[in-house]
Amino acid sequence: MSLEDRAKATAKNIEGKVQEGVGNLTGDPKDQIEGKAKQAEAKVRHAVEDVKDKAKETLD
């Protein structure tokens, strides 16, 4: 597990939540969609890190 990669994924998730929130407040569908996409990307990054952790546990 890379703590740095997890931190980047968490930052991306927060960025996406903020962007989606701004889109909700302004009624801008582009910001809403981009914010949700960033959150989805963060979820995938976390899943990749989970797989790496499992693989490392198996090999150790």
C-alpha positions in Angstrom: 0.0 0.0 0.0 1.2 3.4 -0.9 0.1 5.9 1.6 0.9 8.6 -0.9 -1.4 7.0 -3.5 -4.2 6.7 -1.0 -3.8 10.3 0.0 -4.0 11.4 -3.6 -7.1 9.3 -4.1 -8.7 10.9 -1.0 -7.8 14.4 -2.3 -9.3 13.6 -5.6 -12.5 12.4 -3.9 -12.7 15.6 -1.9 -12.1 17.7 -5.0 -14.9 15.8 -6.7 -17.3 16.3 -3.8 -16.6 20.1 -3.8 -16.9 20.4 -7.5 -20.2 18.5 -7.5 -21.5 20.7 -4.6 -20.6 23.8 -6.5 -22.4 22.4 -9.5 -25.4 21.7 -7.4 -25.4 25.2 -6.0 -24.9 26.9 -9.3 -27.1 24.5 -11.3 -24.1 23.7 -13.6 -24.5 20.1 -14.9 -21.0 20.1 -16.2 -19.5 20.7 -12.7 -21.9 18.1 -11.3 -20.8 15.4 -13.8 -17.1 16.2 -13.5 -17.3 16.1 -9.7 -19.0 12.7 -9.8 -16.4 11.5 -12.3 -13.6 12.5 -10.0 -15.2 10.7 -7.1 -15.5 7.6 -9.3 -11.9 7.9 -10.2 -11.0 8.1 -6.5 -13.0 5.0 -5.8 -11.2 3.1 -8.5 -7.8 4.3 -7.1 -8.7 3.0 -3.7 -9.8 -0.3 -5.1 -6.4 -0.6 -6.9 -4.7 0.0 -3.6 -6.8 -2.6 -1.9 -5.8 -5.1 -4.5 -2.1 -4.2 -4.0 -2.5 -4.7 -0.3 -4.1 -8.1 -0.7 -1.4 -9.2 -3.1 1.3 -8.1 -0.8 -0.3 -9.9 2.1 -0.5 -13.1 0.0 3.1 -12.8 -1.0 4.3 -12.1 2.5 
